[in-house]
């Protein structure tokens, strides 16, 4: 009986050893695929920390395989896959929020551009000083290019750049519109 138990224990030990004797190739490939999927979803930008942790876990899994510690490699590969999947979900959520924010910023820049143009026309009609009008035209042209740059960035999915470019243009155009409004008031009084 004792020999039977020893034989069963030996077979069990060999089975366990055999199951831990091969590198976890399937799990490593799943982790790589999950990381590539997360990268395609924008996780490098929108879920940087979790994505970086997934890449580090995959690197650690590969190192564990090189050291023939397949159990550790398996654990790290599974961790890499899970982190990559989390990064992909986080990226999708954050990217949607960034898209909404960028859309609002680009729309606000468009409205500010229209307002500045309208103020410029009013300033021209009120015969505001030529240097003020010339400066305003130049500023509007520069900011028109910035608004177009923001729209292009938005179209290309670069929501961070679109938000920044649109925000800067909006601030400058609103300041210009206020300056033109202030210049129009004295000019209108002089005409009367």
C-alpha positions as CSV (number, residue, x, y, z in Angstrom):
1,X,0.0,0.0,0.0
2,X,2.8,2.3,0.9
3,X,4.4,1.7,-2.5
4,X,1.1,2.5,-4.2
5,X,0.9,5.8,-2.4
6,X,4.5,6.6,-3.2
7,X,3.8,5.8,-6.9
8,X,0.7,8.0,-6.9
9,X,2.6,10.8,-5.2
10,X,5.4,10.4,-7.8
11,X,3.0,10.6,-10.7
12,X,1.3,13.6,-9.2
13,X,4.7,15.3,-8.7
14,X,5.6,14.6,-12.3
15,X,2.3,15.9,-13.5
16,X,2.8,19.1,-11.6
17,X,6.3,19.4,-12.8
18,X,5.3,18.8,-16.3
19,X,2.6,21.4,-16.1
20,X,5.1,23.9,-14.9
21,X,7.9,22.6,-17.2
22,X,6.8,24.5,-20.3
23,X,6.8,28.2,-20.8
24,X,3.4,29.9,-20.8
25,X,3.5,30.7,-24.6
26,X,-0.2,31.0,-25.0
27,X,-0.6,33.4,-22.0
28,X,2.4,35.5,-23.3
29,X,0.8,35.8,-26.7
30,X,-2.5,36.8,-25.1
31,X,-0.7,39.5,-23.1
32,X,1.0,40.8,-26.2
33,X,-2.3,40.9,-28.1
34,X,-4.0,42.7,-25.3
35,X,-1.2,45.2,-25.2
36,X,-1.4,45.8,-28.9
37,X,-5.2,46.2,-28.6
38,X,-4.8,48.7,-25.8
39,X,-2.2,50.6,-27.8
40,X,-4.6,50.8,-30.8
41,X,-7.3,52.2,-28.4
42,X,-5.0,55.0,-27.4
43,X,-3.9,53.7,-24.0
44,X,-0.4,55.1,-24.4
45,X,-2.0,58.5,-24.3
46,X,-5.2,58.1,-22.3
47,X,-4.2,55.4,-19.8
48,X,-0.5,55.8,-19.6
49,X,0.1,54.4,-16.1
50,X,-1.9,51.2,-16.5
51,X,-0.5,50.7,-20.1
52,X,3.0,51.1,-18.8
53,X,2.4,48.7,-16.0
54,X,1.1,46.1,-18.6
55,X,4.2,46.5,-20.6
56,X,6.4,46.1,-17.5
57,X,4.5,43.0,-16.5
58,X,5.0,41.5,-20.0
59,X,8.7,42.3,-19.8
60,X,9.0,40.7,-16.4
61,X,7.2,37.6,-17.7
62,X,9.6,37.3,-20.6
63,X,12.5,37.6,-18.1
64,X,11.0,34.9,-16.0
65,X,10.8,32.6,-19.0
66,X,14.5,33.3,-19.7
67,X,15.2,32.3,-16.1
68,X,13.0,29.2,-16.6
69,X,10.7,30.3,-13.8
70,X,7.6,29.4,-15.7
71,X,5.2,29.7,-12.8
72,X,6.3,33.3,-12.2
73,X,6.2,33.9,-16.0
74,X,2.6,32.7,-16.1
75,X,1.6,34.9,-13.2
76,X,3.2,38.0,-14.8
77,X,1.8,37.2,-18.3
78,X,-1.7,37.0,-16.8
79,X,-1.1,40.3,-14.9
80,X,0.1,41.9,-18.1
81,X,-3.0,40.8,-20.0
82,X,-5.3,42.0,-17.2
83,X,-3.6,45.4,-17.0
84,X,-3.7,45.8,-20.8
85,X,-7.4,45.1,-20.8
86,X,-7.9,47.6,-18.0
87,X,-5.8,50.2,-19.9
88,X,-7.9,49.7,-23.0
89,X,-11.2,50.3,-21.1
90,X,-9.7,53.3,-19.3
91,X,-8.5,54.7,-22.5
92,X,-11.9,54.4,-24.2
93,X,-13.5,56.3,-21.3
94,X,-10.9,59.0,-21.2
95,X,-10.7,59.4,-25.0
96,X,-14.5,59.9,-25.2
97,X,-14.3,62.6,-22.5
98,X,-11.3,64.2,-24.3
99,X,-13.3,64.2,-27.6
100,X,-16.2,65.9,-25.9
101,X,-14.0,68.5,-24.3
102,X,-12.2,69.1,-27.6
103,X,-15.4,69.5,-29.5
104,X,-16.6,72.1,-27.1
105,X,-13.3,74.0,-27.3
106,X,-13.2,74.0,-31.1
107,X,-16.9,75.2,-31.1
108,X,-16.0,78.0,-28.6
109,X,-13.0,79.1,-30.8
110,X,-15.3,79.2,-33.8
111,X,-17.7,81.5,-32.0
112,X,-14.9,83.7,-30.7
113,X,-13.6,84.0,-34.2
114,X,-17.0,85.0,-35.5
115,X,-17.4,87.6,-32.7
116,X,-13.9,89.1,-33.4
117,X,-14.7,89.4,-37.1
118,X,-18.0,91.1,-36.3
119,X,-16.3,93.5,-34.0
120,X,-13.7,94.2,-36.7
121,X,-16.4,95.1,-39.2
122,X,-18.0,97.4,-36.6
123,X,-14.6,99.0,-35.9
124,X,-14.0,99.6,-39.6
125,X,-17.5,101.2,-39.9
126,X,-16.8,103.4,-36.9
127,X,-13.5,104.5,-38.5
128,X,-11.3,103.3,-35.6
129,X,-7.6,104.2,-36.0
130,X,-6.0,102.4,-38.9
131,X,-3.2,100.8,-36.8
132,X,-5.8,99.3,-34.5
133,X,-7.8,97.8,-37.4
134,X,-4.6,96.5,-39.1
135,X,-3.4,94.9,-35.9
136,X,-6.8,93.3,-35.4
137,X,-6.9,91.9,-39.0
138,X,-3.4,90.4,-38.4
139,X,-4.5,88.9,-35.1
140,X,-7.7,87.5,-36.6
141,X,-5.8,85.9,-39.5
142,X,-3.3,84.3,-37.0
143,X,-6.1,83.0,-34.8
144,X,-8.0,81.8,-37.9
145,X,-5.0,79.6,-38.7
146,X,-5.0,78.4,-35.0
147,X,-8.7,77.5,-35.1
148,X,-8.2,75.6,-38.4
149,X,-5.2,73.8,-36.8
150,X,-7.5,72.8,-33.9
151,X,-10.1,71.6,-36.3
152,X,-7.6,69.5,-38.2
153,X,-6.2,68.1,-34.9
154,X,-9.7,67.2,-33.9
155,X,-10.3,65.5,-37.2
156,X,-7.2,63.4,-36.8
157,X,-8.2,62.4,-33.2
158,X,-5.5,64.4,-31.5
159,X,-8.0,65.8,-28.9
160,X,-5.4,67.1,-26.5
161,X,-3.8,69.3,-29.2
162,X,-7.2,70.4,-30.5
163,X,-8.3,71.5,-27.0
164,X,-5.1,73.4,-26.4
165,X,-5.0,75.2,-29.8
166,X,-8.7,76.1,-29.6
167,X,-8.4,77.3,-26.0
168,X,-5.4,79.6,-26.8
169,X,-7.2,81.0,-29.9
170,X,-10.4,81.5,-27.9
171,X,-8.6,83.5,-25.2
172,X,-6.8,85.7,-27.7
173,X,-9.9,86.3,-29.9
174,X,-12.0,87.2,-26.9
175,X,-9.4,89.6,-25.7
176,X,-9.2,91.1,-29.3
177,X,-13.0,91.5,-29.4
178,X,-13.0,93.3,-26.1
179,X,-10.1,95.6,-27.2
180,X,-12.0,96.4,-30.5
181,X,-15.2,97.1,-28.5
182,X,-13.2,99.5,-26.3
183,X,-11.8,101.2,-29.4
184,X,-15.2,101.5,-31.0
185,X,-16.8,103.4,-28.2
186,X,-14.5,106.5,-28.4
187,X,-14.6,106.4,-32.2
188,X,-18.4,106.4,-32.2
189,X,-18.5,109.4,-29.9
190,X,-16.2,111.3,-32.2
191,X,-18.4,110.7,-35.2
192,X,-21.5,112.3,-33.6
